[in-house]
């Protein structure tokens, strides 16, 4: 399937997020932007998933965040019930869409019966690391801004997953979007 076909699929999707629909309309006559957004899915690297915020399989949005979280959830489904029951700690910072991405991740995990410990307000990355150890969760997800390219003010988000995952096999990212939600209030 070409990037044009994938773009058209998104345009034709009646339940697509309205902000993303607007983004798609803006790129309608810009083949370069369209190709950047739809030619290849976002990669999940050693530092997580990084991308420009916007519509497309190659951009950071609620659908790509759900997809990455679905990969983690499916992986956790292969683990013992005891390990899966440890759940996942989720934190976010003050950047645009961080809280929404955290809640989207929790929703996907909940659909798999995986408990999510979501901070009740923004927190720095070290507090997520503390929560993973303190709560003995299997994994942690941090939604945060990444470093931008020089000379360009590009909003980038990074989803750090699998803080404590010990498998060497990479997590495969299926394409399925996503109740077990616990708001985390740690005393400072």
Buried (B, 14 or more C-beta within 10 A) or exposed (E): EEBEEBBBEBEEEEEBBEBBBEBBEEBEEEEEBBBBBBBEBBEBEEEBBBBBBBBBBBBBBBBBBBBBBBBBBBBBEEBEEEEBEBBBBBBBBEBEBBBBBBBBBBBBBBBBBBBBBBBEEBBEBEBBBBBBEEBEBBBBBBBBBBEEEEEEEEBBBBBBBBBBBEEEEEBEBEEEBBEBBBEBEBEE
